[in-house]
Amino acid sequence: MKKTGMAKSDAKKLMGKIAAPGGASFGSGAPVVIDRREQRKRDQALGLVPFAVKLNSDLIQQLQTLAKERGIDLNEVTAEILIKGLKA
């Protein structure tokens, strides 16, 4: 391997360590990062399934403001609205 290739490889390793969750957190007040695998297990235990949807930005803003007003998660608001819409 050439010298430039080794330097590039070392730089990628260094950037990977910095970008890693919890890799560059300072202080004891840093939020606890849940591992994606753990989060997936928790979601599966609750019966949740990932569902990607592309929506208009105005609609997303309305959902976000509704979630803030009620003090609940965006997922909960979206599920509630979908349930009401499907019942109608």
Backbone atoms as SQL, in Angstrom:
CREATE TABLE atoms (id INTEGER PRIMARY KEY, chain TEXT, resi INTEGER, resn TEXT, atom TEXT, x REAL, y REAL, z REAL);
INSERT INTO atoms VALUES
  (1, 'A', 1, 'MET', 'N', 0.847, -1.170, 0.000),
  (2, 'A', 1, 'MET', 'CA', 0.000, 0.000, 0.000),
  (3, 'A', 1, 'MET', 'C', 0.897, 1.239, 0.000),
  (4, 'A', 2, 'LYS', 'N', 0.470, 2.237, -0.743),
  (5, 'A', 2, 'LYS', 'CA', 1.244, 3.472, -0.819),
  (6, 'A', 2, 'LYS', 'C', 1.080, 4.286, 0.461),
  (7, 'A', 3, 'LYS', 'N', 2.003, 5.229, 0.630),
  (8, 'A', 3, 'LYS', 'CA', 1.975, 6.064, 1.821),
  (9, 'A', 3, 'LYS', 'C', 0.695, 6.894, 1.883),
  (10, 'A', 4, 'THR', 'N', 0.234, 7.394, 0.746),
  (11, 'A', 4, 'THR', 'CA', -0.998, 8.189, 0.740),
  (12, 'A', 4, 'THR', 'C', -2.218, 7.336, 1.068),
  (13, 'A', 5, 'GLY', 'N', -2.201, 6.087, 0.611),
  (14, 'A', 5, 'GLY', 'CA', -3.304, 5.180, 0.918),
  (15, 'A', 5, 'GLY', 'C', -3.375, 4.875, 2.404),
  (16, 'A', 6, 'MET', 'N', -2.217, 4.709, 3.041),
  (17, 'A', 6, 'MET', 'CA', -2.185, 4.448, 4.485),
  (18, 'A', 6, 'MET', 'C', -2.673, 5.671, 5.262),
  (19, 'A', 7, 'ALA', 'N', -2.264, 6.861, 4.813),
  (20, 'A', 7, 'ALA', 'CA', -2.702, 8.085, 5.493),
  (21, 'A', 7, 'ALA', 'C', -4.212, 8.252, 5.366),
  (22, 'A', 8, 'LYS', 'N', -4.752, 7.928, 4.189),
  (23, 'A', 8, 'LYS', 'CA', -6.193, 8.029, 3.983),
  (24, 'A', 8, 'LYS', 'C', -6.931, 7.029, 4.873),
  (25, 'A', 9, 'SER', 'N', -6.374, 5.835, 5.004),
  (26, 'A', 9, 'SER', 'CA', -6.977, 4.819, 5.851),
  (27, 'A', 9, 'SER', 'C', -6.972, 5.251, 7.312),
  (28, 'A', 10, 'ASP', 'N', -5.856, 5.820, 7.761),
  (29, 'A', 10, 'ASP', 'CA', -5.771, 6.303, 9.140),
  (30, 'A', 10, 'ASP', 'C', -6.762, 7.432, 9.385),
  (31, 'A', 11, 'ALA', 'N', -6.922, 8.313, 8.406),
  (32, 'A', 11, 'ALA', 'CA', -7.863, 9.425, 8.545),
  (33, 'A', 11, 'ALA', 'C', -9.291, 8.906, 8.646),
  (34, 'A', 12, 'LYS', 'N', -9.627, 7.887, 7.866),
  (35, 'A', 12, 'LYS', 'CA', -10.974, 7.317, 7.927),
  (36, 'A', 12, 'LYS', 'C', -11.239, 6.696, 9.294),
  (37, 'A', 13, 'LYS', 'N', -10.245, 6.015, 9.851),
  (38, 'A', 13, 'LYS', 'CA', -10.396, 5.427, 11.181),
  (39, 'A', 13, 'LYS', 'C', -10.632, 6.512, 12.227),
  (40, 'A', 14, 'LEU', 'N', -9.850, 7.591, 12.126),
  (41, 'A', 14, 'LEU', 'CA', -9.978, 8.685, 13.077),
  (42, 'A', 14, 'LEU', 'C', -11.342, 9.348, 12.962),
  (43, 'A', 15, 'MET', 'N', -11.804, 9.597, 11.757),
  (44, 'A', 15, 'MET', 'CA', -13.112, 10.219, 11.561),
  (45, 'A', 15, 'MET', 'C', -14.232, 9.302, 12.031),
  (46, 'A', 16, 'GLY', 'N', -14.059, 8.004, 11.881),
  (47, 'A', 16, 'GLY', 'CA', -15.053, 7.045, 12.366),
  (48, 'A', 16, 'GLY', 'C', -15.175, 7.077, 13.872),
  (49, 'A', 17, 'LYS', 'N', -14.050, 7.261, 14.564),
  (50, 'A', 17, 'LYS', 'CA', -14.086, 7.335, 16.024),
  (51, 'A', 17, 'LYS', 'C', -14.765, 8.612, 16.491),
  (52, 'A', 18, 'ILE', 'N', -14.536, 9.711, 15.774),
  (53, 'A', 18, 'ILE', 'CA', -15.147, 10.977, 16.153),
  (54, 'A', 18, 'ILE', 'C', -16.646, 10.951, 15.888),
  (55, 'A', 19, 'ALA', 'N', -17.061, 10.374, 14.759),
  (56, 'A', 19, 'ALA', 'CA', -18.466, 10.369, 14.372),
  (57, 'A', 19, 'ALA', 'C', -19.277, 9.319, 15.114),
  (58, 'A', 20, 'ALA', 'N', -18.609, 8.398, 15.802),
  (59, 'A', 20, 'ALA', 'CA', -19.317, 7.335, 16.518),
  (60, 'A', 20, 'ALA', 'C', -20.163, 7.930, 17.636),
  (61, 'A', 21, 'PRO', 'N', -21.358, 7.354, 17.905),
  (62, 'A', 21, 'PRO', 'CA', -22.203, 7.867, 18.976),
  (63, 'A', 21, 'PRO', 'C', -21.482, 7.782, 20.313),
  (64, 'A', 22, 'GLY', 'N', -21.433, 8.880, 21.021),
  (65, 'A', 22, 'GLY', 'CA', -20.770, 8.902, 22.318),
  (66, 'A', 22, 'GLY', 'C', -19.272, 9.046, 22.206),
  (67, 'A', 23, 'GLY', 'N', -18.738, 9.126, 21.003),
  (68, 'A', 23, 'GLY', 'CA', -17.303, 9.210, 20.827),
  (69, 'A', 23, 'GLY', 'C', -16.751, 10.568, 21.177),
  (70, 'A', 24, 'ALA', 'N', -17.506, 11.624, 20.931),
  (71, 'A', 24, 'ALA', 'CA', -17.009, 12.965, 21.179),
  (72, 'A', 24, 'ALA', 'C', -17.858, 13.691, 22.215),
  (73, 'A', 25, 'SER', 'N', -18.476, 12.964, 23.137),
  (74, 'A', 25, 'SER', 'CA', -19.293, 13.617, 24.146),
  (75, 'A', 25, 'SER', 'C', -18.412, 14.037, 25.313),
  (76, 'A', 26, 'PHE', 'N', -18.624, 15.245, 25.775),
  (77, 'A', 26, 'PHE', 'CA', -17.828, 15.773, 26.868),
  (78, 'A', 26, 'PHE', 'C', -18.720, 16.009, 28.075),
  (79, 'A', 27, 'GLY', 'N', -18.171, 15.812, 29.238),
  (80, 'A', 27, 'GLY', 'CA', -18.906, 16.083, 30.459),
  (81, 'A', 27, 'GLY', 'C', -19.778, 14.918, 30.875),
  (82, 'A', 28, 'SER', 'N', -20.209, 14.962, 32.117),
  (83, 'A', 28, 'SER', 'CA', -21.032, 13.872, 32.637),
  (84, 'A', 28, 'SER', 'C', -22.502, 14.059, 32.302),
  (85, 'A', 29, 'GLY', 'N', -22.900, 15.234, 31.805),
  (86, 'A', 29, 'GLY', 'CA', -24.294, 15.511, 31.507),
  (87, 'A', 29, 'GLY', 'C', -24.712, 15.083, 30.114),
  (88, 'A', 30, 'ALA', 'N', -23.863, 14.320, 29.430),
  (89, 'A', 30, 'ALA', 'CA', -24.173, 13.896, 28.070),
  (90, 'A', 30, 'ALA', 'C', -25.337, 12.903, 28.091),
  (91, 'A', 31, 'PRO', 'N', -26.281, 13.020, 27.155),
  (92, 'A', 31, 'PRO', 'CA', -27.416, 12.099, 27.134),
  (93, 'A', 31, 'PRO', 'C', -26.965, 10.674, 26.807),
  (94, 'A', 32, 'VAL', 'N', -27.685, 9.712, 27.338),
  (95, 'A', 32, 'VAL', 'CA', -27.370, 8.314, 27.101),
  (96, 'A', 32, 'VAL', 'C', -27.878, 7.931, 25.714),
  (97, 'A', 33, 'VAL', 'N', -26.994, 7.382, 24.898),
  (98, 'A', 33, 'VAL', 'CA', -27.353, 6.980, 23.550),
  (99, 'A', 33, 'VAL', 'C', -27.722, 5.505, 23.567),
  (100, 'A', 34, 'ILE', 'N', -28.920, 5.199, 23.099),
  (101, 'A', 34, 'ILE', 'CA', -29.374, 3.816, 23.056),
  (102, 'A', 34, 'ILE', 'C', -28.864, 3.179, 21.775),
  (103, 'A', 35, 'ASP', 'N', -28.337, 1.993, 21.900),
  (104, 'A', 35, 'ASP', 'CA', -27.850, 1.252, 20.750),
  (105, 'A', 35, 'ASP', 'C', -29.022, 0.967, 19.807),
  (106, 'A', 36, 'ARG', 'N', -28.772, 1.038, 18.511),
  (107, 'A', 36, 'ARG', 'CA', -29.844, 0.806, 17.531),
  (108, 'A', 36, 'ARG', 'C', -30.433, -0.591, 17.669),
  (109, 'A', 37, 'ARG', 'N', -29.581, -1.542, 17.946),
  (110, 'A', 37, 'ARG', 'CA', -30.050, -2.916, 18.109),
  (111, 'A', 37, 'ARG', 'C', -30.991, -3.018, 19.313),
  (112, 'A', 38, 'GLU', 'N', -30.618, -2.357, 20.420),
  (113, 'A', 38, 'GLU', 'CA', -31.472, -2.350, 21.610),
  (114, 'A', 38, 'GLU', 'C', -32.797, -1.651, 21.326),
  (115, 'A', 39, 'GLN', 'N', -32.735, -0.526, 20.611),
  (116, 'A', 39, 'GLN', 'CA', -33.958, 0.201, 20.286),
  (117, 'A', 39, 'GLN', 'C', -34.876, -0.644, 19.414),
  (118, 'A', 40, 'ARG', 'N', -34.294, -1.371, 18.471),
  (119, 'A', 40, 'ARG', 'CA', -35.089, -2.241, 17.596),
  (120, 'A', 40, 'ARG', 'C', -35.769, -3.339, 18.413),
  (121, 'A', 41, 'LYS', 'N', -35.052, -3.904, 19.390),
  (122, 'A', 41, 'LYS', 'CA', -35.644, -4.939, 20.243),
  (123, 'A', 41, 'LYS', 'C', -36.789, -4.373, 21.066),
  (124, 'A', 42, 'ARG', 'N', -36.606, -3.147, 21.589),
  (125, 'A', 42, 'ARG', 'CA', -37.679, -2.521, 22.367),
  (126, 'A', 42, 'ARG', 'C', -38.911, -2.272, 21.509),
  (127, 'A', 43, 'ASP', 'N', -38.673, -1.768, 20.300),
  (128, 'A', 43, 'ASP', 'CA', -39.790, -1.503, 19.391),
  (129, 'A', 43, 'ASP', 'C', -40.524, -2.780, 19.015),
  (130, 'A', 44, 'GLN', 'N', -39.778, -3.852, 18.768),
  (131, 'A', 44, 'GLN', 'CA', -40.407, -5.126, 18.417),
  (132, 'A', 44, 'GLN', 'C', -41.221, -5.667, 19.578),
  (133, 'A', 45, 'ALA', 'N', -40.736, -5.494, 20.800),
  (134, 'A', 45, 'ALA', 'CA', -41.472, -5.958, 21.971),
  (135, 'A', 45, 'ALA', 'C', -42.795, -5.199, 22.114),
  (136, 'A', 46, 'LEU', 'N', -42.815, -3.941, 21.675),
  (137, 'A', 46, 'LEU', 'CA', -44.043, -3.149, 21.728),
  (138, 'A', 46, 'LEU', 'C', -44.935, -3.372, 20.515),
  (139, 'A', 47, 'GLY', 'N', -44.454, -4.172, 19.558),
  (140, 'A', 47, 'GLY', 'CA', -45.232, -4.443, 18.354),
  (141, 'A', 47, 'GLY', 'C', -45.118, -3.342, 17.307),
  (142, 'A', 48, 'LEU', 'N', -44.091, -2.522, 17.407),
  (143, 'A', 48, 'LEU', 'CA', -43.906, -1.415, 16.472),
  (144, 'A', 48, 'LEU', 'C', -43.114, -1.865, 15.252),
  (145, 'A', 49, 'VAL', 'N', -43.482, -1.333, 14.096),
  (146, 'A', 49, 'VAL', 'CA', -42.831, -1.657, 12.829),
  (147, 'A', 49, 'VAL', 'C', -42.426, -0.345, 12.166),
  (148, 'A', 50, 'PRO', 'N', -41.188, -0.230, 11.677),
  (149, 'A', 50, 'PRO', 'CA', -40.798, 1.004, 10.988),
  (150, 'A', 50, 'PRO', 'C', -41.601, 1.200, 9.703),
  (151, 'A', 51, 'PHE', 'N', -42.024, 2.441, 9.461),
  (152, 'A', 51, 'PHE', 'CA', -42.874, 2.735, 8.316),
  (153, 'A', 51, 'PHE', 'C', -42.477, 4.102, 7.774),
  (154, 'A', 52, 'ALA', 'N', -41.737, 4.125, 6.680),
  (155, 'A', 52, 'ALA', 'CA', -41.244, 5.380, 6.109),
  (156, 'A', 52, 'ALA', 'C', -42.274, 5.950, 5.140),
  (157, 'A', 53, 'VAL', 'N', -42.561, 7.242, 5.300),
  (158, 'A', 53, 'VAL', 'CA', -43.534, 7.923, 4.460),
  (159, 'A', 53, 'VAL', 'C', -42.993, 9.307, 4.116),
  (160, 'A', 54, 'LYS', 'N', -43.225, 9.732, 2.883),
  (161, 'A', 54, 'LYS', 'CA', -42.856, 11.090, 2.481),
  (162, 'A', 54, 'LYS', 'C', -44.117, 11.937, 2.484),
  (163, 'A', 55, 'LEU', 'N', -44.098, 13.008, 3.299),
  (164, 'A', 55, 'LEU', 'CA', -45.256, 13.876, 3.440),
  (165, 'A', 55, 'LEU', 'C', -44.872, 15.308, 3.133),
  (166, 'A', 56, 'ASN', 'N', -45.879, 16.124, 2.842),
  (167, 'A', 56, 'ASN', 'CA', -45.694, 17.539, 2.589),
  (168, 'A', 56, 'ASN', 'C', -45.148, 18.217, 3.847),
  (169, 'A', 57, 'SER', 'N', -44.251, 19.189, 3.692),
  (170, 'A', 57, 'SER', 'CA', -43.622, 19.837, 4.844),
  (171, 'A', 57, 'SER', 'C', -44.638, 20.578, 5.711),
  (172, 'A', 58, 'ASP', 'N', -45.698, 21.131, 5.104),
  (173, 'A', 58, 'ASP', 'CA', -46.731, 21.802, 5.890),
  (174, 'A', 58, 'ASP', 'C', -47.448, 20.815, 6.810),
  (175, 'A', 59, 'LEU', 'N', -47.723, 19.642, 6.304),
  (176, 'A', 59, 'LEU', 'CA', -48.374, 18.612, 7.105),
  (177, 'A', 59, 'LEU', 'C', -47.477, 18.163, 8.256),
  (178, 'A', 60, 'ILE', 'N', -46.190, 18.037, 7.989),
  (179, 'A', 60, 'ILE', 'CA', -45.242, 17.647, 9.031),
  (180, 'A', 60, 'ILE', 'C', -45.182, 18.708, 10.125),
  (181, 'A', 61, 'GLN', 'N', -45.194, 19.971, 9.743),
  (182, 'A', 61, 'GLN', 'CA', -45.182, 21.054, 10.736),
  (183, 'A', 61, 'GLN', 'C', -46.426, 21.015, 11.607),
  (184, 'A', 62, 'GLN', 'N', -47.572, 20.718, 10.999),
  (185, 'A', 62, 'GLN', 'CA', -48.807, 20.611, 11.772),
  (186, 'A', 62, 'GLN', 'C', -48.726, 19.461, 12.766),
  (187, 'A', 63, 'LEU', 'N', -48.175, 18.341, 12.321),
  (188, 'A', 63, 'LEU', 'CA', -48.027, 17.192, 13.220),
  (189, 'A', 63, 'LEU', 'C', -47.062, 17.506, 14.368),
  (190, 'A', 64, 'GLN', 'N', -45.972, 18.193, 14.058),
  (191, 'A', 64, 'GLN', 'CA', -44.996, 18.532, 15.090),
  (192, 'A', 64, 'GLN', 'C', -45.567, 19.512, 16.113),
  (193, 'A', 65, 'THR', 'N', -46.317, 20.503, 15.660),
  (194, 'A', 65, 'THR', 'CA', -46.917, 21.441, 16.604),
  (195, 'A', 65, 'THR', 'C', -47.979, 20.759, 17.464),
  (196, 'A', 66, 'LEU', 'N', -48.732, 19.854, 16.865),
  (197, 'A', 66, 'LEU', 'CA', -49.735, 19.106, 17.628),
  (198, 'A', 66, 'LEU', 'C', -49.063, 18.241, 18.691),
  (199, 'A', 67, 'ALA', 'N', -47.945, 17.629, 18.336),
  (200, 'A', 67, 'ALA', 'CA', -47.208, 16.800, 19.295),
  (201, 'A', 67, 'ALA', 'C', -46.650, 17.655, 20.433),
  (202, 'A', 68, 'LYS', 'N', -46.145, 18.847, 20.111),
  (203, 'A', 68, 'LYS', 'CA', -45.620, 19.733, 21.157),
  (204, 'A', 68, 'LYS', 'C', -46.729, 20.213, 22.072),
  (205, 'A', 69, 'GLU', 'N', -47.897, 20.545, 21.495),
  (206, 'A', 69, 'GLU', 'CA', -49.016, 21.018, 22.310),
  (207, 'A', 69, 'GLU', 'C', -49.479, 19.955, 23.293),
  (208, 'A', 70, 'ARG', 'N', -49.533, 18.722, 22.830),
  (209, 'A', 70, 'ARG', 'CA', -49.992, 17.624, 23.685),
  (210, 'A', 70, 'ARG', 'C', -48.883, 17.069, 24.571),
  (211, 'A', 71, 'GLY', 'N', -47.636, 17.384, 24.234),
  (212, 'A', 71, 'GLY', 'CA', -46.514, 16.887, 25.037),
  (213, 'A', 71, 'GLY', 'C', -46.251, 15.412, 24.845),
  (214, 'A', 72, 'ILE', 'N', -46.550, 14.893, 23.650),
  (215, 'A', 72, 'ILE', 'CA', -46.309, 13.480, 23.366),
  (216, 'A', 72, 'ILE', 'C', -45.413, 13.350, 22.140),
  (217, 'A', 73, 'ASP', 'N', -45.002, 12.138, 21.874),
  (218, 'A', 73, 'ASP', 'CA', -44.091, 11.828, 20.784),
  (219, 'A', 73, 'ASP', 'C', -44.787, 11.982, 19.431),
  (220, 'A', 74, 'LEU', 'N', -44.023, 12.340, 18.415),
  (221, 'A', 74, 'LEU', 'CA', -44.552, 12.494, 17.057),
  (222, 'A', 74, 'LEU', 'C', -45.140, 11.175, 16.550),
  (223, 'A', 75, 'ASN', 'N', -44.521, 10.061, 16.905),
  (224, 'A', 75, 'ASN', 'CA', -45.037, 8.753, 16.496),
  (225, 'A', 75, 'ASN', 'C', -46.430, 8.500, 17.062),
  (226, 'A', 76, 'GLU', 'N', -46.631, 8.893, 18.316),
  (227, 'A', 76, 'GLU', 'CA', -47.931, 8.682, 18.951),
  (228, 'A', 76, 'GLU', 'C', -49.013, 9.532, 18.286),
  (229, 'A', 77, 'VAL', 'N', -48.689, 10.776, 17.970),
  (230, 'A', 77, 'VAL', 'CA', -49.654, 11.657, 17.319),
  (231, 'A', 77, 'VAL', 'C', -50.024, 11.108, 15.950),
  (232, 'A', 78, 'THR', 'N', -49.028, 10.693, 15.195),
  (233, 'A', 78, 'THR', 'CA', -49.270, 10.156, 13.858),
  (234, 'A', 78, 'THR', 'C', -50.133, 8.899, 13.926),
  (235, 'A', 79, 'ALA', 'N', -49.831, 8.015, 14.866),
  (236, 'A', 79, 'ALA', 'CA', -50.617, 6.792, 15.010),
  (237, 'A', 79, 'ALA', 'C', -52.061, 7.120, 15.381),
  (238, 'A', 80, 'GLU', 'N', -52.230, 8.068, 16.281),
  (239, 'A', 80, 'GLU', 'CA', -53.582, 8.457, 16.710),
  (240, 'A', 80, 'GLU', 'C', -54.394, 9.003, 15.536),
  (241, 'A', 81, 'ILE', 'N', -53.787, 9.856, 14.748),
  (242, 'A', 81, 'ILE', 'CA', -54.486, 10.447, 13.601),
  (243, 'A', 81, 'ILE', 'C', -54.803, 9.388, 12.543),
  (244, 'A', 82, 'LEU', 'N', -53.875, 8.467, 12.318),
  (245, 'A', 82, 'LEU', 'CA', -54.135, 7.385, 11.360),
  (246, 'A', 82, 'LEU', 'C', -55.285, 6.503, 11.819),
  (247, 'A', 83, 'ILE', 'N', -55.337, 6.191, 13.098),
  (248, 'A', 83, 'ILE', 'CA', -56.412, 5.358, 13.630),
  (249, 'A', 83, 'ILE', 'C', -57.753, 6.055, 13.466),
  (250, 'A', 84, 'LYS', 'N', -57.810, 7.357, 13.805),
  (251, 'A', 84, 'LYS', 'CA', -59.051, 8.120, 13.640),
  (252, 'A', 84, 'LYS', 'C', -59.472, 8.181, 12.178),
  (253, 'A', 85, 'GLY', 'N', -58.505, 8.373, 11.281),
  (254, 'A', 85, 'GLY', 'CA', -58.813, 8.458, 9.856),
  (255, 'A', 85, 'GLY', 'C', -59.295, 7.148, 9.285),
  (256, 'A', 86, 'LEU', 'N', -58.738, 6.042, 9.752),
  (257, 'A', 86, 'LEU', 'CA', -59.153, 4.737, 9.235),
  (258, 'A', 86, 'LEU', 'C', -60.529, 4.340, 9.750),
  (259, 'A', 87, 'LYS', 'N', -60.887, 4.805, 10.960),
  (260, 'A', 87, 'LYS', 'CA', -62.202, 4.491, 11.505),
  (261, 'A', 87, 'LYS', 'C', -63.302, 5.264, 10.787),
  (262, 'A', 88, 'ALA', 'N', -62.946, 6.430, 10.253),
  (263, 'A', 88, 'ALA', 'CA', -63.958, 7.291, 9.601),
  (264, 'A', 88, 'ALA', 'C', -64.376, 6.804, 8.248);
